[in-house]
Amino acid sequence: MKLRPLHDRVLIKRTDSEEKTAGGIIIPDTAKEKPMEGEVVAVGSGARNEAGQLVALDVKVGDKVLFGKWNGTEVKVGGQELLMMKENEIMAIIEG
């Protein structure tokens, strides 16, 4: 099943969190926090400004992004857990 976000919404797949700390301690699944990084899977067509003109989004499919811990709504598509959020909830695009 394909899912296309509407307007200024973005669909994000969380990146897997680290299994070990920098010191080599293995973190069990129950103690892991949800990662605040992800990859953009799909984007909407854009938002409308005051004049009614379509304004394109700054993020595009494939961008690695940083977002708040509690932002977005979790959705399940084809057995995969994804996050749906508005573009203004994304804090940064990770480059490099």
N, C-alpha and C positions, 0 to 999 in steps of 0.2 A: 504494500500500500504506500502511495506517495502522499505527502502532506505539504501544502504550500501555504505559508503564513500570509495573512492579509495585512495590508497597509504597512505600518512601521514595525511589525513584529518579526522576530528572528528565531529560528529553531537551532538549538545548540546541543552538541553531543559532548558531555563531560569527558575530560581526559582522565585516564586511570591514575589514581594516586600512588605514591611511592609505597613499596612493600617494606622498605627499611629506612631507618633514620641515617643521618650522616655518620653516626658512630657505629653503625652496623646492627642496631637493635631491630628485630623484626616486629612490625606492628600488626596485631591481629585485626581481622575484619571488624570486630565489634568496637574497636577503639579508633578506627579510621574516621576522619572527618571527610565530608564530601568536598571534592576539589572545587576551587573557584576559577578554574581554567577550563576552556573547552574550545571546540572547533565548530564554526558555523556550518550547518548542514543545508539550510534553506533560508531565504530572505523574502520579505514581502516586496510589493512594488514601490512602496515609499509612503510618506505622509503628505498631507495637503497643508499648505500654508494659509495665511489669512486671506489671500487673494484667490484661493482655490486651486493654485497650481501644484502639480505633483513635485515633491522634493525627493530626490533619490537618497537612499541610505548610504552611510559611510562604510559600512561593513559589506563584505561579499562572501560568497560561499568559499570555504577553505581557509578563511582567516582564523587565526588563533586569538582568542579574546579572554579578557579578565573581567569577571563580574562579581557582584556581592554574594555573600554566603546564602542569604535568604531570598534572593531575587528569582523571579521567574516562576512558572507553573510546570510541574513535572507531568509529562505525557508519555504514554507507551505507544509506540508505533512499530508494528511488525516484530514485537517481542523485545524491542530496544528502548531503553529509557532515555528520553530526551528532555530538554528544557525549552519552554516557549516563553519569550520575554520581549518587551519593547526595546527598541534600539537604545533609548536613553537610559536603560538600566545597565548597559555595558559600560564599564569604566575605561577600558583601554584595549587596543589591538596590540598583540605581542608580535614584534618584528624580529627577524633573525633567527 
